[in-house]
Amino acid sequence: MAIDVAPVQDAPASAPAAAPPPGGSTVDAVANVIVTVVPVGLVGFAAWQAWGGALHWPDLVVMAIAYLLTGLGITVGFHRLFTHRSFKTSPAMRGVLAAMGSAAVEGPVIEWVANHRKHHRFSDQHGDPHSPHVDHGSGWRGALTGLYHAHIGWIFGGGALADEQHYAKDLLADPVVRFVDRTFLLWVAVGLAVPFGLGVAITGTVIGGLTALLWGGAVRMFFLHHATFSINSLCHFFGRRRFETGDESRNLTWLALPTLGEAWHNNHHAFPTSARHGLRWWQLDPSAWFIALLQRLGLAWDVVRISDERERAKLATAEGTRAP
């Protein structure tokens, strides 16, 4: 049976939320620089090591496993479950998904959700934390400035970050999510310990564990971060717009697999609560496959699906908007 619900109601569009209190802004800025810049240097070191013959198949296996687990934590947990309530699950599964997403090192779950809900409330308008189109000038310089801001610059600026009390009050009231949020550094450490442990288990050596940590930790973090950042930047600038959404969200086919289905971004903005972003059969969406697996195992229910009638109505609206 197709289930459809209204989008998450966050805040009136006429009243952008205030930025977080300035007390923690310096600490947050330093932390953001560390988790964003340090992996870049370690990726360079990893490339140098690989050129010297130090890269082996266990490192790539561990990196793939770590990327998939933490990536699903972001796409299925942080995004489709906690931000948009695309399905329901047990408190234990909520905790697991929140911990997996935290291990991706993209910030604590409640902060991540609050920022993303604010993005949907003010998408590509004043108040959007990471629009590439607002107040960046015109021409190619304005485009590059906007893309930089949407991709990574907004993280360092912090001026448009969402107020958690305003945008994530439901998660602040959830004891499971609140616990994972407050123990964020623990899950970051787990996300690094697991690749090390897998490397040791596969190779039988501490050196094997360290190289697995490099690839399954720093290199994985770098690629996953920039895949996520690309949704904010590239998917609001390049690609196709199947639906009229009132913003610049776009579907970017080549980015679908690296983002585990998130790059069907115009589809997502058309139907924010849908558990499936790839609405056509050929639009690959690994995150939707994972949710379907959870449902088959009885670990997810009330999965939000968009009916064919709802999709056709949205397309008709888009055609009417384009008509002369």
DRENLOLUM-655510 format. One record per residue (C-alpha): residue in one letter; x, y, z. Coordinates in steps of 0.25 Angstrom, whole numbers, plus 5000, padded with zeros to 4 digits. Each point is the difference from the previous one (the first is absolute). Example, Ala and Ser with C-alpha at 12.3 -4.5 7.8 and 13.67 -1.06 7.14 Angstrom:
REM DRENLOLUM-655510
A504949825031;S500650144998;
//
This chain:
REM DRENLOLUM-655510
M500050005000;A500550144996;I500250095013;D500250154999;V500150105011;A500250155001;P501450065001;V500650025013;Q499550135006;D501250085005;A499850155000;P499250114993;A500750044987;S500050155005;A500849985012;P501449944998;A500649945012;A501150075008;A501449954999;P500549915012;P500550085012;P501450054997;G500649935012;G500449884993;S500350064986;T501550005002;V500049865004;D499149964989;A500850074990;V501349945004;A499449865000;N499450024986;V501450044995;I500649885006;V499049904995;T500050064986;V501450044998;V500849895007;P499449894991;V500550074988;G501449995004;L499849855004;V499549984986;G501250054994;F500849915010;A499249884996;A500250034985;W501550015002;Q500049875008;A499149934989;W501050054989;G501149945008;G499349865000;A499450015014;L498649994996;H499449865001;W498649944997;P499749995015;D500150155001;L499050024989;V499049905006;V500150075013;M499850134994;A498849954992;I499349945012;A500350135009;Y499550094988;L498749914999;L499750005015;T500250145003;G499450054987;L498749925003;G500150065014;I499950144993;T499049974989;V499149905007;G500250055014;F500250155001;H499350034987;R498849914997;L499749965014;F500350115010;T499950124990;H498849964992;R499349885008;S500049924987;F499849875008;K499849955015;T500949915007;S500349955014;P500850085010;A501249914999;M500050014985;R499950155002;G501250005009;V500849914990;L499750094988;A500350135008;A501449945004;M500349964986;G499750144995;S500950065012;A501149914996;A500050074986;V500550135008;E499150094993;G499550065014;P499149955011;V498749954995;I499150115006;E500850114994;W500149934986;V498549985000;A499750155004;N500850054989;H499449914990;R498650045004;K500350144999;H500649984986;H498649944996;R499350125006;F500850104993;S500549934988;D500850094991;Q499450125007;H500550095011;G500249915013;D500549884992;P501349965007;H500749964987;S499350054988;P501050024988;H499050114994;V499850105011;D500950125002;H501249954992;G500050104989;S499849974985;G500849944988;W501049895002;R500750065012;G498650015007;A499849854996;L501349965005;T499850075013;G498649945002;L500549864997;Y501250025010;H499050055011;A499049894997;H501049895000;I500950045012;G500050155003;W498850005008;I500649905010;F501150105003;G499150125001;G498949945009;G499150134999;A498849934995;L500049875008;A498749965006;D499550015014;E499849865005;Q498950045009;H499250064989;Y500349894989;A500249875007;K499250015013;D499549864997;L501449945000;L500450085013;A498849935007;D500449864995;P500949945010;V500749904991;V500450114990;R500450105011;F500949895006;V500749984986;D500150144998;R500750035013;T500949884998;F500450054986;L501549995002;L499949855005;W499349964987;V501150084992;A501049915008;V499249874997;G500050044985;L501550015000;A500249875009;V499249914991;P500950024988;F501249985008;G499449875006;L499649954987;G501450034994;V500649925011;A499049894999;I500249984985;T501550025000;G500449955013;T501050125002;V499950135007;I500650074988;G498849944992;G499150065010;L500750144999;T499950004984;A498549955001;L499850125010;L500650104990;W499149954989;G498849965008;G500150125009;A500650134993;V499949964986;R498549955002;M499750135008;F500550094988;F499249934989;L498849995008;H500050145005;H500250064986;A498949914995;T499150065010;F500550144997;S499749984986;I498549985002;N500050145006;S500850064989;L500049924987;C498649955001;H499550155001;F500850044988;F500149894990;G499149894995;R498549984996;R498850055006;R498849914998;F499150065010;E499750155003;T500450025015;G500250155001;D501549995002;E501249954992;S500149865004;R500449904989;N500249864997;L501549964997;T500049864995;W501549975001;L500050045014;A498949915004;L500949885004;P501150075008;T498950075008;L499249875002;G498850064992;E500050145006;A500350074987;W498649984995;H499950135007;N498950074992;N499149875002;H500350025015;H499650145001;A498749974992;F499749895011;P500850035012;T499449895008;S500249894990;A500949885005;R500449984985;H500750124993;G500249924987;L498550004995;R500349934986;W500449864999;W501450044994;Q500350105011;L500949925009;D499750035015;P500849915009;S499550075013;A498549964995;W500549864998;F500550005014;I498750055006;A499349904992;L500949895006;L499750055014;Q498550004997;R500149854995;L500749975013;G498950065008;L501050115005;A499350124993;W498550034997;D499150114996;V501050024988;V499550134993;R499849974985;I499650094989;S498749964992;D500050004985;E498950105001;R500750095009;E501250004991;R499250034987;A499350115007;K501450065003;L500449994986;A498750064995;T500350125009;A501450014994;E499549994986;G498950115003;T501150095006;R500949994987;A498850024991;P500050144993;
//
